[in-house]
Amino acid sequence: MLQENFKYLIALLSVFNFLLTPIHIMISGFNPAYIVVVNYTLVILSSSLIASIKTSKIVTYILGCLTLSTIWLEFNNSDSKSILICRLVLSLLLFACFCIILVRQLLKIKEINLQFILGPILGFLYLGIIGGTLFELIHFFDPSSFELIKGFSGFSFYYFSFISITTVGYGDITPLTAPAQSLTLVMNIIGQFYLAIVIGVFVGKYINTK
């Protein structure tokens, strides 16, 4: 069980590290694209550790390797649209796979422990990454989908995703087209239901334990 907790903790820390990417860029002074690629690589490698079943491990390793390949290829070929679309599609499949594995593992937990606490937090962060990838995908097909802030980057879509699922709504990034607005609404609803369901399950397991 301690080993499982470390897997969740490592994955959780790597995702938080990815969310701090703009701060890393500001402090280090390195090429922003290089820092983004390295941090995203750490997220994928650490998240692959959470798979415990052999079949799940094989699937995550294959998707992880393919996604990492497209990420590094995009780093060297930033103008290639085909590599970009491959990276976005593979990222969606990979993090959807992570979410499925996470849910299946959490359903097997009978009592409240560190794994059960870290799991839902990690799932919430994965949800934000999936949303960011979807927003980036919509922007790829229609660049007029969002009114973006000055100096925006690919990271801005992940920022907007987390702002959406937490229903904060600062208004600095605005969805303009129907598909972008529709996805924003879906992320708002999923974010609220996710928190309500997790709290309900947490309380239920706590009562059962008592």
Salt bridges, closest charged atoms under 4 A:
GLU4 OE2 - LYS7 NZ 3.73
GLU74 OE1 - ARG87 NE 2.78
GLU136 OE2 - ARG87 NH2 2.89
